Amino acid sequence: MSVIFITDFDGTLLTDDRRIRGRDLDTLARLRAAGVITVIATGRSLYSFRRALEHMGLGPEDLPLDYLIFSTGAGIMAWPGEQLIRSCSLPKDGVLEIAACFDRIGFDYMIHKAIPDTSYFLFKFTSDNNPDFLRRMTMYPDFGTPLESESGSMIYDQSTEVLAIVPGGLPWEQLDVIRRELSAFSVIPATSPLDHKSAWIEVFPCGVSKSASAQWLARHLGVAREMVTAVGNDYNDEDLLAWAGQGFLMDNSPDVLKKKFPCSGTNNECGVSMAAKAAGLLN
């Protein structure tokens, strides 16, 4: 019977210095050699994920991976051939509705173009104190365009997501309000992978999430939910860990999540390998 092993990327498979430990790479290779289907589920876009590999000096073939779930589930790609097998996008009218909500609240936000061109984005920046937003801007100096038109004429016909960056975090009560107002969409919170303090509020088409893409992939491959093990470390992994047959959390996760899932070490001490062993997938 087929088995799937899914790991998050930032804060889970990646160490704090943005490397993958040799033991964890070896674990993925051993799982794959044993017939386990290996999957990374990341909030990163495909462009950002590729760039992270390049930073580590890894080519696509160096990663023992069968599938990549990226942009928090908006896209799924077979690996290492990089064949796109599923993608979701927001139509222009949906983006305008989300942008109007963020404008009323006063968020700084980015509108990312549809897959595979997610690295291109429109942005609205009105804050005088949002270092995390500015840091992300400097990472993509050739891809951003200021959102200057109030009529929506600049908005892409199809977009992957609208991302708001909130300095200092976001109260859960306000997140609940946003979710009610944007109930026709998938609103997913995450801790910033850059400053590890700001809140990233990602809005996708309804139904997009890591768990939804994992479920689609499992059905596509004929794998039962009970045969899926998932590992993560942040709020945008919670639905995936709850859906999987076995869900494990890193010790470097928010305390509120640690009450819900068993922990398996930190990202800096090969927690992914510990989770694979705790799940009974490796000796």
C-alpha positions as CSV (number, residue, x, y, z in Angstrom):
1,M,0.0,0.0,0.0
2,S,1.4,3.4,-1.0
3,V,2.5,5.9,1.6
4,I,3.0,9.7,1.4
5,F,5.4,11.8,3.5
6,I,4.8,15.6,3.4
7,T,7.1,18.1,4.9
8,D,6.8,21.9,5.1
9,F,9.9,23.9,4.0
10,D,10.7,27.1,5.9
11,G,11.1,26.4,9.6
12,T,10.7,22.7,9.2
13,L,13.0,21.2,6.5
14,L,15.0,24.4,6.4
15,T,17.2,25.4,9.3
16,D,17.3,28.9,10.7
17,D,20.3,29.6,8.4
18,R,18.3,28.4,5.4
19,R,20.0,25.1,4.8
20,I,18.8,21.5,4.7
21,R,20.8,19.2,7.0
22,G,22.4,16.2,5.4
23,R,20.5,13.9,7.7
24,D,17.2,15.2,6.5
25,L,18.2,14.9,2.8
26,D,19.3,11.4,3.5
27,T,15.9,10.7,5.2
28,L,14.0,11.9,2.2
29,A,16.2,9.7,-0.1
30,R,15.7,6.7,2.2
31,L,12.0,7.2,2.2
32,R,11.9,7.5,-1.5
33,A,14.1,4.4,-2.0
34,A,11.6,2.5,0.2
35,G,8.7,3.4,-2.0
36,V,7.4,6.3,0.1
37,I,6.1,9.2,-2.0
38,T,7.9,12.4,-0.8
39,V,6.3,15.8,-1.0
40,I,7.3,19.3,0.1
41,A,4.3,21.6,0.9
42,T,5.5,25.2,1.0
43,G,4.1,28.7,1.2
44,R,6.8,29.8,-1.2
45,S,6.1,30.5,-4.9
46,L,7.8,28.3,-7.4
47,Y,10.3,31.0,-8.1
48,S,11.1,31.5,-4.5
49,F,11.5,27.8,-3.9
50,R,13.9,27.4,-6.9
51,R,15.9,30.4,-5.6
52,A,16.2,28.8,-2.2
53,L,17.6,25.6,-3.8
54,E,20.1,27.7,-5.8
55,H,21.2,29.5,-2.6
56,M,22.0,26.1,-1.1
57,G,23.8,25.0,-4.3
58,L,21.2,22.3,-5.0
59,G,19.8,21.4,-8.4
60,P,16.3,20.0,-8.8
61,E,17.7,16.5,-9.2
62,D,19.6,16.8,-5.9
63,L,16.3,17.0,-3.9
64,P,14.8,13.5,-3.2
65,L,11.3,14.6,-4.0
66,D,8.4,13.3,-6.0
67,Y,6.0,16.3,-5.8
68,L,6.0,20.0,-4.8
69,I,3.0,21.7,-3.4
70,F,3.7,25.4,-3.6
71,S,2.1,28.8,-2.9
72,T,0.3,27.3,0.1
73,G,-1.5,24.8,-2.2
74,A,-2.3,27.0,-5.2
75,G,0.0,24.8,-7.3
76,I,1.2,21.2,-7.5
77,M,4.2,20.1,-9.6
78,A,5.7,16.7,-10.3
79,W,9.4,16.7,-9.4
80,P,12.1,16.9,-10.6
81,G,10.6,17.2,-14.1
82,E,8.8,20.3,-12.9
83,Q,5.5,19.3,-14.7
84,L,2.7,21.5,-13.4
85,I,-0.3,19.2,-12.7
86,R,-2.7,21.5,-10.8
87,S,-3.1,25.3,-10.3
88,C,-5.7,27.6,-9.0
89,S,-6.2,31.4,-9.5
90,L,-8.3,34.4,-8.4
91,P,-10.3,36.3,-11.1
92,K,-10.0,40.0,-11.3
93,D,-13.4,40.7,-9.5
94,G,-12.3,38.5,-6.6
95,V,-9.0,40.4,-6.3
96,L,-10.8,43.7,-6.3
97,E,-13.1,42.5,-3.4
98,I,-10.0,41.4,-1.4
99,A,-8.1,44.6,-2.1
100,A,-11.2,46.7,-1.0
101,C,-11.2,44.8,2.3
102,F,-7.5,45.4,2.9
103,D,-7.8,49.0,1.9
104,R,-10.5,49.6,4.5
105,I,-8.4,48.0,7.2
106,G,-5.3,49.8,6.1
107,F,-3.1,46.9,5.2
108,D,0.0,47.0,3.0
109,Y,-0.5,44.2,0.4
110,M,0.8,42.5,-2.7
111,I,-1.2,41.0,-5.6
112,H,0.7,38.1,-7.2
113,K,0.2,37.1,-10.8
114,A,-1.2,33.7,-11.7
115,I,1.0,30.6,-11.8
116,P,3.6,30.2,-13.3
117,D,4.3,34.0,-13.2
118,T,3.7,34.4,-9.4
119,S,7.0,36.2,-8.9
120,Y,5.4,39.3,-10.6
121,F,3.2,41.4,-8.3
122,L,1.4,44.7,-7.8
123,F,1.8,46.3,-4.5
124,K,0.1,49.0,-2.3
125,F,2.3,50.4,0.4
126,T,0.9,53.2,2.6
127,S,2.5,52.4,6.0
128,D,5.3,54.3,7.5
129,N,6.5,51.4,9.6
130,N,6.5,48.0,7.9
131,P,10.1,46.7,7.7
132,D,9.0,43.2,6.8
133,F,7.1,44.5,3.8
134,L,10.1,46.5,2.7
135,R,12.4,43.6,3.2
136,R,10.3,41.4,1.0
137,M,10.2,44.2,-1.7
138,T,14.0,44.3,-1.7
139,M,14.1,40.6,-2.4
140,Y,12.2,41.0,-5.7
141,P,13.4,44.4,-7.0
142,D,12.6,43.5,-10.7
143,F,9.2,42.1,-10.2
144,G,7.0,44.6,-8.3
145,T,4.8,47.4,-9.8
146,P,3.0,50.0,-7.7
147,L,-0.7,49.7,-7.7
148,E,-1.7,53.2,-8.7
149,S,-5.1,52.8,-10.3
150,E,-8.2,52.8,-8.1
151,S,-10.4,51.6,-11.0
152,G,-8.7,48.2,-11.0
153,S,-7.5,48.6,-14.6
154,M,-4.0,47.4,-13.5
155,I,-5.3,44.3,-11.8
156,Y,-4.2,41.0,-13.6
157,D,-7.0,39.0,-15.2
158,Q,-5.9,36.1,-13.0
159,S,-3.9,36.2,-9.8
160,T,-2.5,33.5,-7.5
161,E,-3.1,35.4,-4.2
162,V,-3.3,38.7,-2.4
163,L,-0.8,38.9,0.5
164,A,-1.1,41.4,3.4
165,I,1.9,41.9,5.7
166,V,1.0,43.1,9.1
167,P,3.9,44.3,11.4
168,G,3.9,42.9,14.9
169,G,1.3,40.2,14.2
170,L,-2.5,40.2,14.1
171,P,-5.0,39.6,16.9
172,W,-7.1,36.4,16.3
173,E,-10.2,38.5,16.7
174,Q,-9.3,40.6,13.7
175,L,-8.4,37.5,11.7
176,D,-11.9,36.2,12.4
177,V,-13.4,39.4,11.1
178,I,-11.4,39.2,7.9
179,R,-12.5,35.6,7.4
180,R,-16.1,36.5,7.8
181,E,-15.8,39.4,5.4
182,L,-13.9,37.3,2.9
183,S,-15.9,34.1,3.4
184,A,-15.9,33.4,-0.4
185,F,-12.1,33.0,-0.3
186,S,-9.5,31.0,1.6
187,V,-7.8,33.2,4.2
188,I,-4.7,31.6,5.6
189,P,-2.4,33.2,8.3
190,A,1.3,32.5,8.6
191,T,4.2,33.9,10.6
192,S,6.6,35.9,8.5
193,P,9.5,33.7,7.3
194,L,11.6,36.9,7.2
195,D,11.4,38.6,10.6
196,H,9.5,35.7,12.3
197,K,7.2,38.3,14.0
198,S,4.9,39.9,11.4
199,A,1.7,38.2,10.3
200,W,1.3,37.3,6.6
201,I,-2.4,37.1,5.7
202,E,-2.7,35.2,2.4
203,V,-6.0,35.1,0.5
204,F,-6.5,32.5,-2.2
205,P,-9.4,31.1,-4.2
206,C,-11.9,29.2,-2.0
207,G,-10.7,25.8,-1.1
208,V,-7.0,26.4,-1.6
209,S,-4.8,25.2,1.3
210,K,-2.0,22.8,1.9
211,S,-4.5,20.2,3.1
212,A,-6.8,20.6,0.1
213,S,-3.9,20.1,-2.3
214,A,-2.5,17.1,-0.2
215,Q,-6.0,15.6,-0.4
216,W,-6.2,16.1,-4.2
217,L,-2.7,14.6,-4.6
218,A,-3.5,11.6,-2.4
219,R,-6.7,10.9,-4.4
220,H,-4.8,11.4,-7.7
221,L,-2.2,8.8,-6.5
222,G,-4.7,6.5,-5.0
223,V,-3.3,6.9,-1.4
224,A,-5.6,6.7,1.6
225,R,-5.6,9.6,4.0
226,E,-4.6,7.3,6.8
227,M,-1.4,6.6,4.9
228,V,-0.2,10.2,4.8
229,T,2.3,11.6,7.3
230,A,2.8,15.4,7.5
231,V,5.3,17.6,9.3
232,G,5.1,21.4,9.8
233,N,5.8,24.3,12.1
234,D,3.3,27.2,11.6
235,Y,-0.3,28.2,11.3
236,N,-0.5,27.6,7.6
237,D,0.4,23.9,8.3
238,E,-2.3,23.3,10.9
239,D,-5.0,22.2,8.4
240,L,-2.5,19.8,6.7
241,L,-1.4,18.2,10.0
242,A,-5.0,17.8,11.1
243,W,-6.0,16.2,7.8
244,A,-3.1,13.8,7.6
245,G,-3.2,10.3,9.1
246,Q,-0.3,11.4,11.3
247,G,0.7,15.0,11.9
248,F,3.9,16.1,13.6
249,L,5.0,19.6,14.7
250,M,8.4,21.1,15.1
251,D,9.4,22.3,18.6
252,N,10.1,25.7,17.1
253,S,6.4,26.2,16.5
254,P,3.9,28.6,18.2
255,D,2.9,27.3,21.6
256,V,-0.8,27.3,20.7
257,L,-0.1,24.7,18.0
258,K,2.0,22.5,20.3
259,K,-1.2,21.7,22.3
260,K,-2.7,20.0,19.2
261,F,0.1,17.9,17.7
262,P,3.0,15.8,18.9
263,C,6.4,17.5,18.5
264,S,9.5,15.9,17.0
265,G,12.5,18.2,17.5
266,T,13.4,21.5,15.9
267,N,14.2,22.4,12.4
268,N,17.8,22.9,13.5
269,E,18.1,19.3,14.9
270,C,16.6,17.3,12.0
271,G,13.0,17.3,13.3
272,V,11.9,16.0,9.9
273,S,14.0,12.9,10.3
274,M,12.7,12.4,13.9
275,A,9.1,12.7,12.6
276,A,9.7,10.1,9.9
277,K,11.1,7.7,12.6
278,A,8.2,8.5,15.0
279,A,5.7,7.7,12.2
280,G,7.3,4.3,11.8
281,L,8.5,5.0,8.3
282,L,12.2,4.4,9.1
283,N,14.0,2.3,11.6
